[in-house]
Amino acid sequence: MILPLIIGVGSAKSGAGKTTFIENFIRYVKALNNQIFIISIKYSKISKDANITTDSEFIEKPGKDTERMKKAGADCVYWIRASEESLIAIVDKLKTDILLSFKETNDKDGIIVILEGNSLVRVMLPDVIIFINGKVSEQIKPSGKAILAIADLLIEDNYSMEEIMSEIEKIQQKKLIEKLLKEKSNDGKITCSEAREIAEELKVPYIEVGKMANELKIKIRKCELGCF
C-alpha cells in the first residue's frame, strides 16, 4: 500500500456487507502493522439536523456499525448523519479534521481512511473505490449504480483479503503513474528520461509506465535505452 490511503466502500443495497468488509479490512491491516493509523467513517442519511461525531457515547453504542468498526481496531471512528443536500458542507469539515489527523500521526507508519456509504464515497471520491455487490440477483439501488460506475474493485462473493490488498496496490500504482504522466507530459509527449524518472520514483518496471502512456495516448520521445 501507498500511504496515506483513502478507501471508499459502497454497495448495491443496505445489508450487502459493507461493514463486515470494513471490519475484515481493519483487522487485516492491523495484523500486518499495528502502527498504521486507521480512521473509519460511517454515513447515515437523515432528513435534517446534520451532524458529525466521534463521541464514544454514540460511536460505541452496542449494535451500531460504528461500534463494530471500533472493535475491529479503528483508531478513530466518525459518524456522519446528514441529508444528501447538506453532505457537501459536512464533508468540507470532515476533510479539515482528517488533515489535522495526518499532522498528528507523525509517530505512526501511515494513515488509512475508510469511508462507508454510497453518497459519502460519491462526494469524497477516494483513492480506491470498492463496490460490494452482495447477491448478484439483488436489484441495485440508484446510489449504488452511481458508485458501481466509478468503482475500481468489485466484490461479489467470497474474497481473500490478501488478494484485495494486492489489487489495491495495483490500483494505486496505476493511478499514480497516470497522474504523473499527465503532469509531466507536454502536448501529448514526454521524454524517455522523464518516463524513466516516473518508474524509478514509484519503483515500478519501465514497461508499466509505457503501458499507461499508450493508454493515455502520450508519446514517449527521445528513447535512449529502448525501455519503452
VOVEXNU-866896 format. One line per 3 residues: for each residue x, y, z of N, C-alpha, C. Coordinates in pm, 1 decimal. Layout:
BEGIN
X:Y:Z:X:Y:Z:X:Y:Z ~ ...
//
This chain:
BEGIN
83.4:-120.6:0.0:0.0:0.0:0.0:86.6:125.3:0.0 ~ 33.2:227.5:-64.2:97.9:357.8:-63.0:17.1:446.1:31.1 ~ 79.7:492.1:136.9:9.0:569.3:238.5:47.8:716.8:233.7
-44.0:810.9:266.1:-180.5:787.8:313.5:-269.9:732.3:203.4 ~ -373.8:662.5:244.5:-466.1:597.1:152.0:-609.2:622.4:198.2 ~ -695.1:663.4:104.6:-837.1:679.9:133.9:-914.8:579.6:49.8
-992.1:494.2:117.3:-1070.7:390.0:51.2:-1218.5:418.3:72.8 ~ -1296.6:405.8:-32.3:-1441.0:419.6:-22.1:-1508.2:286.1:-45.4 ~ -1606.2:253.3:37.6:-1677.9:126.4:24.1:-1825.9:156.2:3.6
-1875.3:120.4:-115.9:-2016.6:135.8:-146.7:-2077.8:-1.1:-171.5 ~ -2209.8:-2.9:-196.9:-2274.8:-132.6:-215.4:-2401.8:-120.4:-298.4 ~ -2451.7:-237.3:-341.1:-2573.0:-243.6:-420.8:-2694.6:-199.0:-339.8
-2695.6:-236.3:-211.3:-2807.7:-201.1:-124.6:-2766.0:-219.4:19.8 ~ -2847.3:-173.8:112.8:-2819.1:-192.4:255.1:-2815.3:-341.6:287.2 ~ -2723.8:-380.7:375.3:-2713.4:-519.9:414.2:-2629.2:-604.8:321.0
-2561.2:-540.4:224.8:-2479.4:-616.2:129.0:-2348.1:-664.0:188.8 ~ -2306.7:-604.1:301.2:-2184.0:-649.2:366.2:-2073.3:-546.7:373.7 ~ -2105.8:-417.6:360.8:-2003.1:-313.1:366.6:-1929.3:-314.1:499.9
-2006.1:-313.4:608.5:-1943.8:-305.6:740.9:-1860.9:-430.1:770.1 ~ -1909.7:-546.0:730.4:-1833.0:-669.8:750.0:-1700.9:-663.2:675.1 ~ -1704.3:-613.1:551.4:-1580.6:-598.0:474.6:-1485.1:-502.9:545.1
-1537.3:-390.9:594.0:-1452.3:-291.9:661.3:-1391.2:-350.7:788.2 ~ -1470.2:-425.3:863.9:-1416.1:-492.6:982.7:-1299.6:-582.9:945.0 ~ -1318.4:-665.1:843.0:-1213.9:-758.7:799.1:-1090.1:-684.4:750.4
-1113.3:-573.4:680.4:-1002.5:-493.9:628.4:-921.0:-434.3:743.0 ~ -989.9:-375.6:839.7:-920.5:-314.8:953.8:-837.9:-419.7:1028.0 ~ -897.9:-533.8:1057.5:-826.2:-639.8:1129.4:-703.6:-686.5:1051.2
-719.1:-698.7:921.0:-608.2:-745.4:836.9:-492.4:-645.8:840.0 ~ -524.4:-517.4:822.5:-419.5:-413.6:822.0:-349.9:-407.3:957.4 ~ -428.3:-409.9:1065.1:-370.0:-401.3:1199.2:-283.0:-523.4:1230.0
-319.3:-639.9:1177.1:-237.3:-759.1:1198.2:-104.8:-746.2:1123.8 ~ -107.8:-679.9:1008.5:15.6:-658.3:932.3:105.2:-554.8:999.4 ~ 42.8:-446.0:1044.9:119.8:-337.1:1105.0:27.8:-254.9:1195.7
40.7:-275.3:1324.5:-44.9:-206.4:1420.7:-14.5:-57.8:1431.7 ~ 96.2:-13.4:1369.7:132.8:127.7:1374.2:71.1:208.5:1260.8 ~ -13.1:145.6:1180.2:-88.0:220.4:1079.5:-213.9:275.1:1145.7
-232.5:406.1:1136.7:-346.3:473.2:1199.8:-466.4:463.6:1105.9 ~ -578.1:411.6:1156.7:-696.7:391.1:1073.2:-812.4:478.3:1121.9 ~ -866.6:555.7:1029.0:-987.3:634.5:1053.7:-1100.3:570.7:973.5
-1209.7:538.8:1039.8:-1325.2:480.2:971.6:-1443.5:575.9:983.3 ~ -1513.9:596.0:871.8:-1620.9:695.3:868.6:-1749.3:633.0:816.2 ~ -1853.8:639.5:895.6:-1984.8:585.9:861.5:-2079.4:699.7:826.0
-2151.3:684.5:713.8:-2251.0:784.3:674.8:-2390.9:726.2:687.3 ~ -2479.7:800.8:754.2:-2620.5:764.8:763.4:-2703.4:880.5:708.1 ~ -2795.9:848.0:621.8:-2879.0:951.2:559.8:-2995.5:987.3:652.1
-3008.5:1116.4:683.5:-3122.1:1165.6:761.4:-3177.1:1288.8:690.7 ~ -3296.6:1329.8:727.7:-3362.3:1439.7:656.2:-3325.2:1578.1:708.8 ~ -3282.1:1587.4:836.5:-3249.7:1719.0:892.7:-3149.7:1704.7:1007.2
-3107.3:1820.7:1061.1:-3014.6:1823.1:1175.3:-2884.6:1747.8:1145.7 ~ -2815.4:1789.0:1039.5:-2689.0:1725.4:1001.9:-2586.1:1741.1:1112.6 ~ -2508.1:1636.3:1135.5:-2403.5:1644.6:1236.9:-2296.1:1539.4:1211.0
-2183.3:1561.1:1276.5:-2071.0:1467.9:1268.2:-2016.8:1448.9:1409.2 ~ -1993.3:1322.5:1447.5:-1949.4:1298.9:1585.1:-1842.4:1190.6:1592.5 ~ -1758.0:1205.5:1694.3:-1662.4:1099.6:1731.7:-1684.8:1061.1:1877.6
-1793.3:1110.9:1935.6:-1825.1:1087.6:2076.6:-1846.7:938.4:2101.1 ~ -1771.6:883.4:2193.7:-1779.4:739.9:2220.8:-1918.2:695.8:2266.7 ~ -1992.1:787.7:2327.2:-2127.6:754.9:2372.8:-2215.3:708.8:2256.3
-2191.4:769.7:2138.9:-2267.7:733.0:2019.7:-2193.9:628.2:1936.1 ~ -2062.2:648.0:1921.6:-1982.1:559.9:1836.5:-1982.7:416.2:1888.4 ~ -1971.5:399.9:2020.0:-1957.7:266.4:2076.9:-2088.6:210.5:2132.8
-2197.1:264.6:2085.1:-2328.0:213.4:2127.7:-2346.9:72.4:2072.5 ~ -2377.0:-25.4:2156.2:-2388.5:-165.0:2112.7:-2483.9:-182.8:1994.2 ~ -2437.4:-262.5:1898.5:-2519.5:-293.7:1782.2:-2501.9:-200.1:1664.9
-2433.0:-88.2:1685.1:-2411.6:7.3:1577.5:-2293.8:-34.7:1489.4 ~ -2301.0:2.7:1360.3:-2189.0:-25.4:1269.4:-2061.2:41.5:1318.7 ~ -2075.8:160.6:1376.2:-1958.4:232.9:1425.9:-1889.7:155.9:1539.3
-1969.7:90.0:1622.4:-1911.5:8.6:1730.0:-1832.1:-107.4:1670.4 ~ -1883.7:-168.7:1566.3:-1814.0:-280.1:1501.5:-1680.1:-233.9:1442.9 ~ -1678.6:-115.3:1385.2:-1554.0:-61.1:1330.3:-1451.3:-37.3:1440.7
-1499.5:20.0:1549.7:-1410.2:48.9:1662.6:-1354.2:-79.9:1721.4 ~ -1439.4:-179.1:1740.9:-1394.3:-306.0:1797.3:-1298.0:-379.2:1704.5 ~ -1313.0:-357.1:1573.4:-1223.6:-421.8:1477.4:-1082.2:-365.7:1485.4
-1069.4:-242.5:1543.6:-935.9:-185.1:1560.4:-916.7:-46.1:1504.8 ~ -1024.0:17.1:1454.1:-1009.9:154.1:1403.9:-965.7:246.6:1517.0 ~ -867.3:331.3:1489.4:-817.0:423.6:1591.6:-914.1:537.7:1616.5
-985.0:577.5:1513.1:-1081.6:686.5:1524.7:-1200.6:655.0:1434.1 ~ -1320.7:673.3:1486.5:-1441.3:648.2:1408.1:-1528.1:773.6:1407.3 ~ -1566.9:815.6:1288.7:-1659.6:927.6:1271.7:-1795.7:871.7:1231.0
-1900.2:938.3:1276.8:-2034.7:905.3:1231.0:-2097.2:1032.7:1176.0 ~ -2124.1:1030.2:1046.7:-2185.8:1145.2:980.3:-2333.4:1115.2:958.5 ~ -2416.5:1206.0:1003.1:-2560.3:1196.0:977.6:-2602.9:1324.8:909.0
-2650.8:1310.0:784.9:-2684.3:1429.1:706.6:-2770.5:1391.0:587.4 ~ -2842.6:1488.9:535.7:-2912.8:1468.5:409.6:-2809.4:1476.2:297.7 ~ -2845.7:1429.3:180.9:-2752.6:1438.1:67.9:-2723.9:1584.0:33.8
-2822.7:1670.3:54.5:-2805.6:1812.4:23.0:-2703.5:1879.0:116.1 ~ -2700.6:1837.6:241.6:-2609.6:1900.5:338.1:-2476.4:1825.9:350.3 ~ -2462.4:1716.5:276.9:-2343.4:1633.4:291.6:-2215.2:1704.3:247.7
-2224.0:1784.6:142.8:-2103.7:1852.6:92.6:-2043.5:1943.1:200.2 ~ -2128.3:2018.9:269.2:-2078.4:2107.4:374.8:-2017.9:2026.6:489.0 ~ -2079.6:1915.8:524.2:-2027.1:1829.5:630.5:-1892.4:1771.4:589.0
-1881.7:1731.4:463.2:-1757.4:1672.1:413.3:-1643.7:1772.7:415.7 ~ -1671.3:1897.8:389.0:-1566.7:2001.1:396.3:-1506.2:2006.4:536.7 ~ -1591.1:1999.4:638.8:-1541.8:1997.7:776.8:-1465.7:1868.6:804.7
-1517.1:1758.8:752.8:-1452.3:1629.9:771.6:-1311.6:1630.0:713.5 ~ -1296.9:1685.2:594.7:-1165.0:1690.3:530.1:-1066.0:1769.5:614.9 ~ -1112.2:1878.2:676.4:-1025.9:1957.7:764.2:-980.5:1874.0:883.6
-1075.1:1798.8:942.3:-1041.3:1713.3:1056.7:-941.1:1605.1:1017.3 ~ -959.6:1547.1:898.9:-869.6:1440.6:853.0:-729.4:1496.0:830.3 ~ -720.7:1616.3:772.8:-589.2:1677.9:750.9:-517.6:1700.3:883.6
-591.6:1740.4:985.3:-532.2:1756.4:1118.4:-482.5:1622.7:1171.3 ~ -557.5:1516.5:1145.3:-516.1:1382.5:1188.0:-385.8:1342.5:1120.5 ~ -371.3:1377.9:991.6:-246.6:1348.3:920.5:-127.2:1409.5:994.1
-145.2:1534.1:1039.4:-35.3:1604.5:1105.6:-5.5:1547.4:1244.4 ~ -108.0:1489.8:1307.9:-92.6:1441.8:1444.5:-47.3:1296.2:1453.1 ~ -23.6:1233.2:1337.4:14.6:1090.9:1338.3:156.1:1070.4:1284.4
242.9:1167.7:1310.2:380.9:1157.8:1261.8:456.3:1040.3:1322.4 ~ 411.6:996.0:1440.6:479.5:884.8:1505.9:428.0:749.3:1455.7 ~ 330.7:751.1:1365.7:275.6:628.8:1308.8:344.0:598.4:1175.1
319.7:477.1:1123.9:381.1:436.9:996.5:298.6:479.2:875.6 ~ 183.7:537.6:899.6:98.7:581.6:789.7:-45.1:589.7:834.9 ~ -130.8:634.7:744.8:-271.8:653.2:779.7:-360.7:601.5:667.7
-469.7:535.7:704.6:-570.6:489.0:610.4:-705.0:542.7:655.6 ~ -779.9:599.3:562.4:-915.2:647.3:589.0:-1011.5:558.9:510.4 ~ -1113.3:505.8:578.7:-1211.3:418.7:514.4:-1348.7:484.6:522.7
-1413.7:500.8:409.5:-1544.4:563.0:401.9:-1651.5:457.3:375.5 ~ -1761.5:462.9:449.6:-1873.2:372.2:421.8:-1997.6:451.1:388.4 ~ -2055.4:420.5:274.0:-2178.9:487.1:233.1:-2168.5:540.2:91.4
-2264.4:505.9:6.4:-2256.6:543.2:-135.2:-2245.0:693.4:-156.1 ~ -2329.4:771.5:-88.1:-2327.5:916.8:-108.6:-2196.6:978.4:-60.7 ~ -2145.0:928.6:51.0:-2018.4:979.4:103.5:-1904.1:949.7:7.2
-1902.7:829.2:-47.8:-1799.0:791.0:-145.0:-1808.8:878.9:-269.3 ~ -1930.1:902.1:-316.6:-1950.2:983.0:-437.4:-1900.5:1126.4:-417.3 ~ -1923.5:1181.8:-299.4:-1883.6:1320.2:-272.8:-1732.7:1331.8:-251.8
-1673.0:1236.4:-182.6:-1531.2:1247.8:-146.2:-1435.5:1193.3:-252.1 ~ -1483.3:1105.0:-340.3:-1400.0:1047.2:-446.6:-1263.7:1002.2:-393.7 ~ -1261.6:895.3:-315.7:-1136.9:847.6:-254.5:-1038.3:788.9:-355.0
-921.2:751.2:-306.1:-815.7:696.6:-393.0:-859.3:566.3:-458.9 ~ -923.8:480.2:-380.9:-969.4:349.8:-430.6:-1115.1:331.1:-389.5 ~ -1199.7:294.5:-485.9:-1341.4:272.1:-458.5:-1373.4:124.1:-473.0
-1428.2:67.0:-366.3:-1464.0:-75.0:-363.6:-1615.5:-87.6:-359.1 ~ -1670.5:-173.3:-444.4:-1815.0:-192.1:-450.8:-1849.5:-333.4:-406.4 ~ -1933.9:-342.9:-302.7:-1979.6:-471.9:-252.0:-2114.7:-501.9:-317.7
-2117.2:-605.0:-401.2:-2236.6:-632.1:-479.7:-2337.9:-719.7:-407.4 ~ -2295.3:-789.8:-302.8:-2387.6:-879.9:-234.8:-2429.0:-991.9:-328.0 ~ -2552.8:-1032.4:-322.5:-2603.5:-1136.7:-412.1:-2625.5:-1077.8:-550.4
-2572.0:-1146.9:-651.9:-2577.2:-1095.2:-788.6:-2720.6:-1068.7:-833.7 ~ -2815.8:-1147.5:-782.6:-2955.8:-1135.2:-825.6:-3026.5:-1014.0:-765.9 ~ -2966.7:-952.2:-665.1:-3031.2:-840.7:-597.7:-3033.1:-716.0:-686.0
-3140.6:-639.8:-675.1:-3151.9:-515.5:-750.5:-3062.1:-409.0:-688.3 ~ -2992.6:-335.0:-772.3:-2903.0:-230.1:-723.8:-2979.5:-98.7:-714.3 ~ -2972.9:-33.7:-598.5:-3041.8:94.3:-581.6:-2968.9:202.7:-660.7
-3035.3:314.6:-692.9:-2973.9:419.7:-776.0:-2839.1:469.5:-724.7 ~ -2826.8:491.7:-593.4:-2698.4:540.3:-539.7:-2589.0:435.9:-559.0 ~ -2628.8:308.2:-554.6:-2532.4:200.2:-578.5:-2485.5:198.0:-723.0
-2577.5:222.7:-816.1:-2540.2:225.2:-958.4:-2438.2:334.3:-987.0 ~ -2454.1:448.1:-918.6:-2359.2:559.7:-937.6:-2219.3:521.1:-891.7 ~ -2209.7:444.6:-782.1:-2078.6:402.4:-732.0:-2022.3:288.9:-816.7
-2108.6:197.4:-858.4:-2063.2:86.7:-943.2:-1997.9:139.0:-1070.8 ~ -2051.0:248.8:-1123.8:-1999.0:305.9:-1248.4:-1856.3:358.7:-1233.9 ~ -1817.0:394.4:-1110.9:-1682.2:450.3:-1091.9:-1593.6:361.3:-1003.7
-1644.6:243.3:-968.7:-1570.2:155.3:-877.3:-1441.5:102.6:-941.8 ~ -1338.4:90.1:-860.0:-1211.3:32.0:-904.2:-1208.6:-118.4:-882.9 ~ -1286.3:-164.3:-784.7:-1280.3:-304.6:-744.7:-1419.9:-352.5:-707.7
-1462.6:-464.4:-767.7:-1595.3:-520.4:-744.0:-1583.8:-650.8:-665.7 ~ -1657.4:-658.8:-554.9:-1658.3:-780.2:-473.3:-1800.2:-837.1:-474.9 ~ -1814.2:-960.4:-522.7:-1947.0:-1018.7:-536.3:-1973.8:-1132.3:-438.2
-1870.5:-1203.1:-397.0:-1895.3:-1319.4:-312.2:-1779.5:-1332.8:-214.6 ~ -1730.3:-1455.0:-197.0:-1615.7:-1476.2:-108.7:-1492.8:-1405.0:-163.7 ~ -1407.2:-1360.6:-74.3:-1287.5:-1289.4:-117.7:-1172.6:-1318.0:-22.5
-1053.1:-1303.9:-74.6:-932.3:-1316.8:5.5:-881.0:-1176.0:33.7 ~ -864.0:-1141.2:161.6:-816.5:-1007.9:194.4:-675.6:-984.6:139.3 ~ -596.9:-1090.8:132.8:-462.6:-1077.3:74.8:-471.9:-1037.3:-72.4
-566.5:-1097.1:-144.9:-584.5:-1061.5:-285.8:-640.2:-919.6:-299.7 ~ -729.5:-883.1:-210.1:-784.2:-746.8:-212.0:-673.3:-644.2:-193.6 ~ -585.1:-668.5:-97.9:-475.1:-575.7:-72.6:-383.5:-565.7:-193.7
-360.0:-679.3:-259.0:-276.9:-679.6:-379.6:-341.5:-595.2:-489.8 ~ -473.7:-608.3:-504.8:-544.8:-530.3:-606.0:-542.4:-381.3:-573.0 ~ -554.9:-348.1:-444.9:-549.7:-207.5:-403.9:-414.8:-146.6:-442.1
-307.9:-220.6:-418.3:-173.8:-172.4:-453.0:-161.1:-149.2:-603.1 ~ -216.9:-240.4:-683.5:-211.0:-226.1:-829.6:-290.1:-103.8:-874.7 ~ -406.8:-83.4:-814.2:-490.8:31.9:-849.3:-419.7:161.8:-814.0
-361.9:167.1:-694.0:-287.0:286.7:-652.9:-173.0:314.7:-749.4 ~ -99.0:211.3:-781.4:16.6:224.6:-869.8:-26.5:278.8:-1005.6 ~ -133.1:221.3:-1060.0:-180.8:263.5:-1191.8:-224.7:409.6:-1190.3
-298.1:449.3:-1085.0:-346.8:586.9:-1077.0:-232.5:686.4:-1058.9 ~ -129.4:648.3:-984.0:-15.0:737.8:-964.4:64.9:753.7:-1093.0 ~ 81.4:643.6:-1166.1:151.0:652.3:-1295.6:74.3:745.9:-1388.4
-57.9:727.3:-1392.8:-142.6:812.9:-1477.6:-129.7:959.7:-1437.4 ~ -134.8:986.3:-1307.4:-126.3:1124.0:-1257.5:6.4:1189.0:-1296.5 ~ 117.0:1116.8:-1275.6:248.3:1174.0:-1305.0:271.2:1191.2:-1454.8
221.3:1098.7:-1534.2:234.8:1113.1:-1679.4:160.8:1237.0:-1728.3 ~ 41.6:1259.3:-1676.4:-35.8:1376.3:-1717.5:31.8:1505.9:-1673.5 ~ 91.0:1502.8:-1552.5:158.2:1622.6:-1501.2:284.5:1655.7:-1580.9
358.4:1553.1:-1620.9:488.3:1575.7:-1685.2:480.8:1586.3:-1837.6 ~ 371.1:1539.0:-1897.8:362.1:1541.1:-2043.6:332.3:1681.9:-2093.5 ~ 372.9:1706.9:-2215.4:352.2:1837.2:-2277.7:305.4:1813.4:-2421.1
184.6:1859.7:-2452.6:125.4:1837.8:-2584.8:122.3:1689.1:-2621.3 ~ 90.9:1605.5:-2522.5:78.3:1463.2:-2550.0:210.4:1391.2:-2567.4 ~ 319.8:1451.8:-2518.3:452.2:1390.9:-2533.3:529.5:1400.1:-2401.8
619.0:1304.2:-2383.0:705.7:1303.2:-2266.2:838.4:1241.4:-2306.9 ~ 947.1:1287.9:-2248.7:1077.7:1233.0:-2286.5:1100.1:1098.2:-2218.6 ~ 1191.5:1022.6:-2276.0:1226.5:892.4:-2219.3:1280.1:909.0:-2077.4
1363.8:1008.3:-2056.1:1423.3:1026.5:-1924.0:1316.3:1061.3:-1820.7 ~ 1215.2:1139.8:-1860.7:1106.6:1174.3:-1768.7:1022.6:1050.7:-1736.0 ~ 998.7:967.0:-1836.2:922.2:843.6:-1814.3:997.1:749.2:-1720.7
1129.5:741.6:-1739.2:1210.0:655.0:-1651.5:1212.3:708.2:-1508.9 ~ 1213.8:840.6:-1495.6:1209.4:901.4:-1361.5:1080.0:863.0:-1287.9 ~ 967.9:858.8:-1361.4:839.9:818.8:-1301.0:848.7:675.3:-1251.4
901.1:586.9:-1336.4:912.4:445.8:-1298.9:1002.3:428.5:-1177.4 ~ 1113.3:500.3:-1174.4:1207.9:487.5:-1064.0:1152.3:548.3:-934.6 ~ 1076.8:658.4:-949.3:1015.7:721.9:-831.3:913.9:628.4:-766.2
835.4:558.6:-848.8:730.4:470.1:-798.2:778.6:326.3:-778.4 ~ 906.0:302.3:-817.1:965.1:167.9:-803.6:882.6:63.1:-878.7 ~ 852.0:95.5:-1004.9:778.6:2.6:-1091.1:860.0:-21.5:-1217.8
836.5:-132.8:-1287.3:907.9:-158.8:-1413.6:877.2:-50.7:-1517.0 ~ 976.9:-21.5:-1601.9:956.9:79.7:-1705.2:836.0:46.9:-1792.7 ~ 815.4:-82.1:-1818.0:708.3:-124.7:-1907.4:571.5:-80.5:-1856.9
553.0:-70.4:-1723.5:423.8:-29.1:-1668.3:395.3:117.1:-1703.4 ~ 498.9:198.9:-1702.3:482.9:338.5:-1742.4:453.0:346.7:-1891.3 ~ 520.9:262.7:-1969.2:497.1:259.2:-2113.5:354.3:219.1:-2147.8
301.1:120.4:-2075.0:163.0:75.6:-2099.0:63.2:187.2:-2071.2 ~ 82.7:256.1:-1960.1:-9.6:363.5:-1925.7:2.6:479.0:-2025.3 ~ 123.9:509.0:-2068.9:142.1:614.7:-2169.2:65.9:579.8:-2296.9
67.8:452.9:-2336.1:-7.3:409.2:-2454.5:-157.0:427.2:-2433.9 ~ -205.3:390.8:-2313.8:-348.3:405.1:-2283.3:-391.4:551.1:-2290.9 ~ -303.6:640.8:-2244.5:-334.7:783.4:-2243.3:-300.2:852.3:-2374.8
-244.4:772.7:-2468.5:-200.2:825.2:-2597.6:-94.5:935.2:-2580.3 ~ -6.9:911.7:-2483.0:107.8:1001.1:-2461.9:230.6:937.0:-2527.2 ~ 293.8:1009.2:-2616.1:408.5:955.6:-2689.3:536.6:977.8:-2610.2
614.7:870.4:-2593.6:745.0:881.0:-2526.3:851.0:903.0:-2633.3 ~ 915.6:1017.8:-2629.4:1012.6:1053.0:-2733.2:1156.0:1049.1:-2680.0 ~ 1248.1:1053.1:-2774.3:1392.4:1051.2:-2742.5:1428.6:928.7:-2657.8
1374.9:812.4:-2694.5:1402.9:690.8:-2616.8:1549.7:655.0:-2632.9 ~ 1620.1:647.0:-2519.6:1764.9:629.9:-2519.2:1807.5:484.9:-2502.0 ~ 1728.1:405.3:-2429.8:1768.2:269.4:-2397.6:1673.1:162.9:-2449.1
1573.0:203.9:-2526.4:1475.2:107.4:-2575.5:1387.8:53.8:-2465.1 ~ 1364.1:133.6:-2362.1:1285.0:89.0:-2246.7:1136.5:85.8:-2279.2 ~ 1095.7:170.6:-2375.7:952.2:185.1:-2399.5:920.0:155.5:-2546.4
//
